[in-house]
């Protein structure tokens, strides 16, 4: 699948799909209105859980054409990866998710999108019981990562819109009235 979405869950889908050799119909992002296929084989869904802001910065640079504003935010994000199947393939291949996330391709994608996966020391949780009678073999694992988001805004020099400027020598007349 061509992932045109650069959200963290889409990037993880890209990494897992590439490393595990999955087809476009075997991996998707949670809440995208996909139905679980009624076929045998392995399926994976990535799901964004939460994020925590570590840093939020804003600085600007004045240029002849206006101001350039630089914004950046560092987030720690938690995502859940669900792997399931109607046969035993999710049990047999769940470890490949860990291998995919620690691969060279994963490192390249992390560098490209300014993110860093923390060491994966979580265990897979067996979530098969939640399916009731259908008894999908379902396992989940949570992963944490740090990601930097940057934004550059160019615009008018809004500092030049004021009539009073500390540097231009114009002092405003201020009338102060004291009440008794």
C-alpha positions in Angstrom: 0.0 0.0 0.0 1.2 3.5 -0.6 1.0 5.3 2.6 0.4 9.0 1.8 -0.4 9.7 5.4 2.6 10.5 7.6 0.9 10.0 10.9 2.8 7.7 13.3 0.4 4.8 12.9 0.7 4.9 9.1 4.5 4.9 9.4 4.4 1.8 11.6 2.1 0.2 9.1 4.6 0.9 6.3 7.5 -0.6 8.3 5.5 -3.7 9.3 4.1 -4.3 5.8 7.6 -3.9 4.2 9.4 -6.2 6.7 6.7 -8.9 7.0 5.9 -9.0 3.3 2.2 -8.3 3.8 -0.3 -7.3 1.1 -2.4 -4.1 1.1 -5.4 -6.1 2.4 -3.5 -7.5 5.4 -2.6 -4.3 7.3 -4.5 -1.1 8.1 -4.9 1.8 10.5 -7.6 1.4 13.2 -11.0 3.0 12.7 -10.7 3.2 8.9 -14.0 1.4 8.3 -12.4 -1.9 7.3 -14.1 -5.2 8.1 -12.2 -8.2 9.3 -11.9 -10.4 6.2 -13.6 -13.8 6.4 -10.5 -15.6 5.2 -7.6 -17.4 6.7 -4.3 -15.6 7.1 -2.6 -12.9 9.1 -4.0 -9.4 9.6 -2.5 -6.4 11.4 -4.1 -3.1 12.7 -2.1 -0.2 14.2 -3.9 2.1 16.6 -2.9 5.4 18.1 -3.5 5.4 21.9 -2.1 8.6 23.4 0.6 11.2 23.4 2.4 13.4 26.0 4.1 16.7 25.2 7.7 16.8 26.3 8.6 20.1 24.7 6.9 22.9 22.7 9.0 25.7 21.2 8.4 28.7 19.1 11.0 31.1 17.8 11.1 33.5 14.9 13.6 35.2 12.5 13.0 38.6 10.9 13.9 38.8 7.2 13.4 41.5 4.6 10.3 39.7 3.3 8.7 39.2 6.7 8.9 36.9 9.7 9.7 33.2 9.5 8.2 31.4 12.5 9.7 28.1 13.6 7.5 25.8 15.7 8.5 22.5 17.1 7.0 20.0 19.5 8.4 16.8 20.9 5.8 14.1 21.7 6.0 10.7 23.4 3.4 8.6 21.7 1.9 5.2 22.6 0.5 3.0 19.9 -1.1 -0.5 20.0 -0.4 -3.1 17.3 -3.0 -5.8 16.9 -2.2 -9.0 15.1 -5.0 -11.5 14.4 -6.0 -14.5 12.3 -8.6 -17.2 12.1 -5.8 -19.8 11.8 -2.6 -20.1 13.8 -0.6 -17.6 11.7 -0.9 -14.7 14.3 0.6 -17.0 17.0 3.3 -18.2 14.7 4.3 -14.8 13.3 3.7 -12.3 16.2 7.4 -12.1 17.0 8.0 -10.7 13.4 6.5 -7.4 14.5 9.3 -6.9 17.0 11.8 -7.9 14.3 10.3 -5.4 11.9 10.4 -2.5 14.3 14.1 -3.2 15.0 15.1 -3.6 11.4 17.4 -1.4 9.4 14.4 -0.3 7.3 12.7 0.8 10.5 15.7 2.8 11.5 15.7 4.5 8.1 12.0 5.4 8.4 12.6 6.7 12.0 15.3 9.0 10.8 13.3 10.2 7.8 10.3 11.1 10.0 12.2 12.4 13.1 11.1 9.7 15.4 12.7 7.1 17.7 11.1 3.9 18.9 11.9 3.2 22.5 13.3 -0.3 23.3 10.4 -2.8 23.1 10.2 -4.5 26.5 6.4 -5.1 26.5 4.9 -8.5 26.1 2.2 -9.6 23.7 -1.2 -9.8 25.4 -3.6 -12.5 24.3 -6.8 -10.8 23.4 -8.5 -13.8 21.8 -11.2 -14.2 24.5 -12.7 -10.9 23.5 -13.9 -12.4 20.2 -16.2 -14.9 21.9 -17.5 -17.7 19.7 -15.5 -16.6 16.6 -12.2 -17.3 18.4 -9.9 -15.2 16.4 -6.3 -15.6 17.5 -5.6 -12.0 18.5 -2.6 -10.5 20.2 -1.7 -6.9 21.1 1.5 -5.1 22.0 2.0 -1.5 22.9 5.0 0.5 21.6 6.3 3.9 22.7 8.2 6.3 20.6 9.4 9.9 20.6 8.6 12.1 17.6 9.5 15.6 16.7 7.0 17.7 14.8 8.2 20.8 13.0 6.3 23.6 11.3 7.6 26.7 9.5 5.3 29.6 8.9 6.2 32.5 6.7 4.2 35.7 6.8 4.0 39.5 7.2 6.2 41.3 9.6 3.6 42.0 12.2 6.0 44.0 14.3 5.9 46.8 11.7 2.1 47.3 12.1 2.5 49.4 15.3 2.7 53.2 15.1 4.9 53.3 18.2 8.3 51.8 18.1 10.9 51.9 20.8 13.6 52.5 18.3 12.0 55.3 16.3 12.1 58.0 19.0 8.3 58.7 18.9 7.0 58.9 22.5 3.3 58.5 22.9 1.5 61.2 24.9 -0.1 59.5 27.9 -2.4 61.4 30.1 -2.5 60.1 33.6 -5.5 61.1 35.7 -5.4 60.5 39.4 -8.7 60.1 41.2 -9.0 61.2 44.8 
